[in-house]
């Protein structure tokens, strides 16, 4: 048994009853076993308990990034200031077509290091060559919700091969890495997957009892194309194809009308809001206040580094709080605490792990981060929630624990060779560009 006692820390618990607490937290193996204002009873502590002075740190649940493509970190800065279709079809897809296993591995390793060091302890990843991604999740200590995204713009035999690959990966890796890996199935988007192909993927999800993840309504052009091709907007289209008959998480959901928001709420579909990527690609601004009011679970994602251009989820938190104030004219529309919930509590709910992630409470998994608050932008120490949302960045993260294991210590990853990862990422991009 391993045990950690954090003394005199400032804990942002994300519990509704007591969101901020000055006190103590005890972690036993992979779980939080005590958190409270008073010191824990000595009888509950192991003789060799590790003690940490938390007096100059703030502790909060690890951040949850609910949409991304980790291996695309190799394409950071390769194509900026383009609209989505040009960026995707003329720049991203040709470069990604050159990827081999080592490129996926190099890009994913780079992304995982960046995520861990900026406070993300769990991430959703949709890509291919997912065995490489899963191996790195296992090695690094991070938590991953992984899915082989499939594009159906190909002959039927290729479609079938992709589906076989996706289902094999989902079946073989679900629950691995001591439970840190869970899996989904993912038709890439309604505009890249014919209806009958989406139906086959939905059936496979039923057969394996797995959730579904897809891109949806990211651009107005995509919505208009869906109406032209199928006579329905994407939400209605996917609903008719049965996608929402499974637990579902959709990325973006920028262009929605009132009826679509109501249907997403009725079907308990979660939305991954990617404000920075959507702004950079000029895709639009999601109707987050309306989604939240309707009862839709809205979490935060970065999308890929190629359209962001980093994986600092604190930036998404700040944008989620500010952006909707600006466009609505209402400064109360997404308060700081709600933006923080989107990266923690709602993130956990979006990946169906709210029973173990997203809050600091006894019985929950020990996925948490320590933030160095002894810096000018945290003073005066008036409101820690405000400071985390409006003043902090991922560079303030000092330590990170996942499943009770410390995976970042003093801003250095404990399970990953950062120098080697940077070198291999640079070499992979050079090969992709010039090879």
C-alpha positions as MATLAB code, in Angstrom:
seq = 'XXXXXXXXXXXXXXXXXXXXXXXXXXXXXXXXXXXXXXXXXXXXXXXXXXXXXXXXXXXXXXXXXXXXXXXXXXXXXXXXXXXXXXXXXXXXXXXXXXXXXXXXXXXXXXXXXXXXXXXXXXXXXXXXXXXXXXXXXXXXXXXXXXXXXXXXXXXXXXXXXXXXXXXXXXXXXXXXXXXXXXXXXXXXXXXXXXXXXXXXXXXXXXXXXXXXXXXXXXXXXXXXXXXXXXXXXXXXXXXXXXXXXXXXXXXXXXXXXXXXXXXXXXXXXXXXXXXXXXXXXXXXXXXXXXXXXXXXXXXXXXXXXXXXXXXXXXXXXXXXXXXXXXXXXXXXXXXXXXXXXXXXXXXXXXXXXXXXXXXXXXXXXXXXXXXXXXXXXXXXXXXXXXXXXXXXXXXXXXXXXXXXXXXXXXXXXXXXXXXXXXXXXXXXXXXXXXX';
ca = [
       0.000    0.000    0.000;
       1.250    3.486   -0.890;
      -0.109    6.549    0.863;
       0.230   10.302    0.339;
      -0.819   13.015    2.799;
      -1.074   16.580    1.488;
      -1.081   18.979    4.413;
      -2.480   22.501    4.571;
      -3.312   22.706    0.889;
      -5.879   24.818   -0.900;
      -8.228   22.353   -2.591;
     -10.591   23.291   -5.399;
     -12.768   20.233   -4.914;
     -15.452   21.039   -7.540;
     -18.017   19.676   -5.071;
     -21.190   21.754   -5.128;
     -21.366   21.845   -1.336;
     -17.793   23.038   -0.756;
     -15.999   23.999   -3.956;
     -12.923   25.433   -2.193;
     -11.381   24.015    0.968;
      -8.231   24.758    2.974;
      -7.124   21.531    4.624;
      -5.780   18.061    4.030;
      -6.101   15.224    1.512;
      -5.002   11.610    1.809;
      -4.473    9.332   -1.180;
      -4.224    5.582   -0.650;
      -2.999    3.684   -3.703;
      -5.182    4.970   -6.579;
      -8.007    6.594   -4.568;
      -8.652    9.651   -2.458;
      -9.469    8.281    0.996;
      -9.829   11.520    2.937;
     -10.284   15.225    2.290;
     -11.261   17.757    4.911;
     -10.400   20.846    6.899;
      -9.090   18.879    9.866;
      -5.976   16.716    9.804;
      -6.716   13.020    9.195;
      -6.788   10.634   12.123;
      -3.353    9.161   12.755;
      -4.825    5.686   12.880;
      -5.810    5.991    9.209;
      -2.251    6.768    8.111;
       0.447    4.264    7.202;
       3.755    4.517    9.112;
       5.573    5.337    5.864;
       3.004    7.839    4.541;
       4.544   10.383    2.176;
       3.854   13.929    3.384;
       3.691   17.003    1.174;
       3.475   20.583    2.402;
       0.648   22.026    0.338;
       0.653   25.490    1.883;
       1.944   27.249   -1.251;
       0.004   25.154   -3.762;
      -3.540   24.854   -5.074;
      -4.866   21.383   -5.840;
      -7.707   20.586   -8.208;
      -9.032   17.650  -10.228;
      -7.021   16.851  -13.335;
      -8.362   18.479  -16.479;
     -10.223   16.370  -19.049;
      -9.761   17.113  -22.757;
     -12.775   15.619  -24.526;
     -11.726   15.978  -28.146;
      -8.433   15.799  -29.973;
      -6.112   14.078  -32.394;
      -2.838   13.702  -30.507;
      -0.600   12.554  -33.361;
      -1.384   15.742  -35.298;
       0.920   17.618  -32.924;
       3.560   16.986  -35.602;
       1.673   19.463  -37.802;
       1.760   22.382  -35.358;
       2.160   25.565  -37.407;
       2.250   23.712  -40.732;
      -0.936   25.358  -42.036;
      -2.477   28.349  -40.312;
      -5.096   30.935  -41.265;
      -7.134   28.692  -43.601;
     -10.803   27.753  -43.541;
     -11.627   24.235  -42.429;
     -12.131   22.538  -45.800;
      -8.977   24.007  -47.384;
      -6.959   23.321  -44.235;
      -8.267   19.755  -43.996;
      -8.403   18.609  -47.600;
      -5.419   20.452  -49.089;
      -3.032   20.514  -46.142;
      -3.829   18.025  -43.372;
      -5.015   14.960  -45.266;
      -2.088   14.923  -47.746;
       0.446   15.155  -44.910;
      -1.389   12.612  -42.771;
      -1.418   10.265  -45.750;
       2.374   10.047  -45.387;
       2.216    8.971  -41.732;
       3.751    5.659  -40.697;
       3.653    4.093  -37.225;
       6.710    5.996  -36.016;
       5.100    9.336  -36.942;
       1.919    8.536  -35.030;
       4.031    7.481  -32.085;
       6.227   10.590  -32.185;
       3.300   12.981  -32.490;
       1.298   11.266  -29.767;
       4.227   11.202  -27.348;
       4.768   14.929  -27.919;
       1.076   15.615  -27.264;
       0.937   13.504  -24.101;
       3.941   15.283  -22.608;
       2.355   18.643  -23.396;
      -0.986   17.619  -21.933;
       0.452   16.200  -18.727;
       2.683   19.205  -18.124;
      -0.279   21.588  -18.514;
      -2.585   19.663  -16.185;
      -4.578   17.342  -18.439;
      -4.900   13.909  -16.853;
      -7.458   12.363  -19.238;
      -7.996   12.886  -22.957;
     -10.193   11.695  -25.789;
      -8.294   10.765  -28.933;
      -9.724    9.968  -32.365;
      -7.179    8.888  -34.965;
      -5.771    5.819  -36.689;
      -2.864    3.512  -35.784;
      -4.435    3.591  -32.358;
      -2.353    0.710  -31.024;
       0.573    3.145  -31.015;
      -1.485    5.669  -29.077;
      -2.648    3.092  -26.544;
       0.897    1.892  -25.896;
       1.970    5.458  -25.097;
      -1.008    5.992  -22.789;
       0.022    2.837  -20.962;
       3.649    3.986  -20.709;
       3.070    7.631  -19.773;
       0.543    7.125  -16.983;
      -2.111    9.406  -18.501;
      -5.755    8.329  -18.821;
      -7.106    7.919  -22.360;
     -10.492    7.433  -24.019;
      -9.378    6.151  -27.388;
     -11.097    5.484  -30.679;
     -10.063    4.628  -34.205;
     -11.805    7.304  -36.260;
     -13.039    6.000  -39.612;
     -13.652    7.937  -42.803;
     -16.005    6.180  -45.179;
     -15.138    7.961  -48.434;
     -13.678    4.766  -49.903;
     -14.759    1.503  -51.569;
     -16.859   -0.965  -49.530;
     -13.968   -3.372  -48.962;
     -11.837   -0.572  -47.494;
     -14.759    0.572  -45.359;
     -15.099   -2.944  -44.000;
     -11.376   -3.232  -43.282;
     -11.455    0.034  -41.328;
     -14.468   -1.101  -39.323;
     -12.789   -4.417  -38.501;
      -9.679   -2.551  -37.368;
     -11.711   -0.099  -35.277;
     -13.739   -2.783  -33.532;
     -10.688   -4.968  -32.879;
      -8.875   -2.044  -31.282;
     -11.899   -1.083  -29.188;
     -12.401   -4.651  -27.989;
      -8.727   -5.425  -27.295;
      -7.776   -2.228  -25.441;
     -10.917   -1.420  -23.451;
     -10.037   -1.513  -19.746;
      -6.300   -1.947  -20.291;
      -3.489   -0.046  -18.536;
      -5.015   -0.825  -15.127;
      -8.303    0.621  -16.353;
      -6.830    3.925  -17.548;
      -7.785    3.119  -21.149;
     -11.387    3.016  -22.295;
     -12.537    2.892  -25.890;
     -15.274    4.093  -28.248;
     -16.240    3.730  -31.900;
     -16.122    6.773  -34.179;
     -17.508    7.543  -37.596;
     -15.412   10.606  -38.421;
     -18.354   12.835  -39.405;
     -21.676   12.631  -41.263;
     -20.074   14.340  -44.266;
     -17.248   11.765  -44.458;
     -19.314    8.637  -43.762;
     -22.236    7.423  -45.900;
     -25.440    6.708  -43.941;
     -25.256    2.926  -44.309;
     -21.682    2.964  -43.011;
     -22.688    4.965  -39.936;
     -25.448    2.415  -39.296;
     -22.874   -0.395  -39.375;
     -20.695    1.445  -36.870;
     -23.706    2.039  -34.618;
     -24.523   -1.664  -34.729;
     -20.924   -2.525  -33.831;
     -21.177   -0.149  -30.856;
     -24.314   -1.977  -29.715;
     -22.574   -5.331  -30.138;
     -19.575   -4.228  -28.061;
     -21.607   -2.081  -25.635;
     -19.452    0.968  -26.383;
     -20.121    4.712  -26.721;
     -19.841    6.668  -29.970;
     -17.909    9.818  -30.837;
     -18.076   11.960  -33.981;
     -17.501   15.439  -35.393;
     -20.787   17.235  -35.996;
     -21.987   20.618  -37.268;
     -18.547   22.190  -37.095;
     -19.132   24.543  -40.035;
     -22.152   26.093  -41.714;
     -21.012   24.607  -45.043;
     -21.096   21.139  -43.496;
     -24.681   21.658  -42.285;
     -25.786   22.953  -45.687;
     -24.148   19.996  -47.435;
     -25.918   17.579  -45.092;
     -29.273   19.146  -45.986;
     -28.479   18.918  -49.712;
     -27.287   15.319  -49.540;
     -29.701   13.834  -47.003;
     -32.567   16.292  -46.597;
     -31.856   16.857  -42.919;
     -29.534   18.782  -40.646;
     -26.785   16.696  -38.974;
     -28.490   16.216  -35.592;
     -31.700   14.863  -37.112;
     -29.686   12.864  -39.657;
     -27.543   11.147  -37.000;
     -30.558   10.553  -34.811;
     -32.358    8.757  -37.661;
     -29.263    6.617  -38.206;
     -29.374    5.516  -34.570;
     -26.148    7.162  -33.452;
     -27.840    8.673  -30.400;
     -29.265    5.302  -29.391;
     -25.842    4.734  -27.830;
     -24.131    6.986  -25.271;
     -22.679    9.662  -27.560;
     -20.199   12.511  -27.477;
     -20.134   14.960  -30.389;
     -17.319   17.392  -31.086;
     -17.957   21.045  -31.990;
     -21.757   21.285  -32.451;
     -21.274   24.900  -33.504;
     -24.218   25.391  -35.843;
     -27.359   24.234  -34.040;
     -30.928   25.491  -34.033;
     -33.278   25.339  -31.045;
     -34.835   22.054  -32.134;
     -31.438   20.404  -32.414;
     -30.407   21.580  -28.954;
     -33.627   20.155  -27.534;
     -33.037   16.827  -29.286;
     -29.452   16.573  -28.001;
     -30.742   17.199  -24.486;
     -33.502   14.604  -24.909;
     -31.003   11.994  -26.134;
     -28.426   12.828  -23.409;
     -25.780   13.593  -26.023;
     -22.675   15.316  -24.640;
     -20.932   18.107  -26.543;
     -17.207   18.807  -26.632;
     -16.823   22.572  -27.009;
     -13.564   23.503  -28.793;
     -13.575   27.311  -28.672;
      -9.993   28.037  -29.742;
      -9.962   25.690  -32.735;
     -13.393   26.906  -33.835;
     -12.230   30.520  -33.674;
      -8.932   29.893  -35.442;
     -10.636   28.076  -38.320;
     -13.445   30.680  -38.317;
     -15.929   27.844  -37.955;
     -18.182   29.858  -35.673;
     -19.158   30.080  -32.022;
     -21.149   27.283  -30.423;
     -24.343   28.132  -28.576;
     -22.941   27.017  -25.246;
     -25.212   29.053  -22.943;
     -28.282   27.647  -24.692;
     -26.879   24.111  -24.535;
     -26.181   24.426  -20.813;
     -29.632   25.876  -20.135;
     -31.200   22.964  -22.010;
     -29.361   20.501  -19.790;
     -26.795   19.316  -22.341;
     -23.468   18.276  -20.832;
     -20.836   20.590  -22.339;
     -17.160   19.826  -21.814;
     -13.977   21.247  -23.316;
     -11.607   20.008  -25.998;
      -8.606   21.445  -27.760;
      -9.028   19.621  -31.071;
      -5.621   19.012  -32.629;
      -2.501   21.108  -32.212;
      -2.667   21.694  -35.970;
      -5.729   23.882  -35.470;
      -5.154   25.274  -31.984;
      -1.940   25.419  -31.702;
      -1.361   23.965  -28.242;
      -2.953   21.590  -25.778;
      -3.189   23.900  -22.770;
      -6.726   23.299  -21.553;
      -6.528   26.304  -19.240;
      -6.697   28.387  -22.414;
      -9.947   26.680  -23.408;
     -11.349   27.326  -19.923;
     -10.602   31.029  -20.212;
     -12.012   31.276  -23.740;
     -15.164   29.411  -22.693;
     -15.697   31.948  -19.915;
     -14.914   35.030  -22.003;
     -16.178   34.233  -25.486;
     -19.818   33.744  -24.577;
     -19.859   36.878  -22.450;
     -18.654   38.851  -25.459;
     -21.114   37.517  -28.018;
     -24.129   37.530  -25.688;
     -23.508   40.864  -23.999;
     -24.164   39.141  -20.678;
     -21.156   38.947  -18.293;
     -22.978   36.387  -16.130;
     -23.660   33.866  -18.891;
     -20.720   31.480  -18.219;
     -19.350   32.231  -14.743;
     -15.805   31.200  -13.821;
     -16.933   28.198  -11.796;
     -19.043   26.934  -14.712;
     -16.069   27.175  -17.084;
     -14.016   25.207  -14.573;
     -16.755   22.576  -14.320;
     -16.623   22.159  -18.099;
     -13.006   20.990  -17.811;
     -13.562   18.732  -14.803;
     -17.049   17.692  -13.676;
     -18.661   17.930  -17.109;
     -15.584   16.442  -18.756;
     -15.908   13.359  -16.559;
     -19.618   13.113  -17.357;
     -18.905   13.460  -21.102;
     -16.708   10.352  -20.993;
     -19.100    8.481  -18.663;
     -16.650    8.456  -15.755;
     -18.330   10.914  -13.384;
     -18.376    8.193  -10.709;
     -14.579    8.354  -10.408;
     -13.240   11.565  -12.013;
     -13.842   15.319  -12.004;
     -14.065   16.101   -8.283;
     -11.816   15.745   -5.251;
     -13.766   13.571   -2.814;
     -13.226   10.415   -0.799;
     -13.663    7.364   -3.015;
     -12.768    9.129   -6.251;
      -9.755    8.266   -8.370;
      -6.614   10.189   -7.427;
      -6.308   12.172  -10.669;
      -5.299   15.661   -9.560;
      -2.863   18.495  -10.189;
      -0.894   20.936   -8.037;
      -0.588   24.552   -9.165;
       2.179   26.896   -8.056;
       0.313   29.896   -6.667;
       3.405   31.720   -5.407;
       3.491   33.876   -8.520;
       2.469   37.495   -9.145;
      -0.619   36.670  -11.187;
      -2.150   34.770   -8.244;
      -1.912   37.829   -5.963;
      -3.712   39.234   -4.143;
      -5.196   35.887   -3.168;
      -8.812   36.956   -3.388;
     -10.669   34.226   -5.326;
      -8.768   31.119   -6.420;
     -11.507   30.037   -8.872;
     -11.341   33.425  -10.591;
      -7.548   33.262  -10.735;
      -7.542   29.757  -12.211;
      -9.964   30.743  -14.966;
      -8.870   34.275  -15.833;
      -5.191   34.448  -14.788;
      -3.689   30.943  -14.790;
      -2.163   28.899  -17.590;
      -0.922   25.349  -17.942;
       2.599   26.578  -17.250;
       1.565   27.086  -13.623;
       1.119   23.319  -13.120;
       3.899   21.973  -10.905;
       2.898   18.378  -10.124;
       0.426   15.884  -11.628;
      -0.946   12.599  -10.327;
      -2.986   10.049  -12.273;
      -4.387    6.946  -10.582;
      -2.427    7.951   -7.502;
       0.924    7.880   -9.294;
       2.940   11.053   -9.758;
       3.452   11.482  -13.504;
       4.784   15.070  -13.367;
       7.157   16.215  -10.633;
       8.471   19.781  -10.564;
       7.231   20.294  -14.148;
       9.074   17.199  -15.493;
       7.328   14.046  -16.713;
       8.414   11.061  -14.644;
       7.570    8.340  -17.191;
       8.608   10.015  -20.457;
      11.993   11.076  -21.885;
      11.126   14.611  -22.966;
      14.389   15.344  -24.779;
      14.103   12.168  -26.851;
      10.448   12.904  -27.617;
      11.243   16.408  -28.900;
      14.057   15.054  -31.078;
      11.897   12.294  -32.571;
       9.026   14.685  -33.265;
      11.336   17.055  -35.149;
      12.790   14.159  -37.153;
       9.325   12.845  -38.047;
       8.135   16.232  -39.273;
      11.276   16.644  -41.386;
      10.601   13.279  -43.029;
       6.938   14.155  -43.649;
       7.855   17.513  -45.169;
      10.821   16.432  -47.272;
      10.697   12.655  -47.495;
];
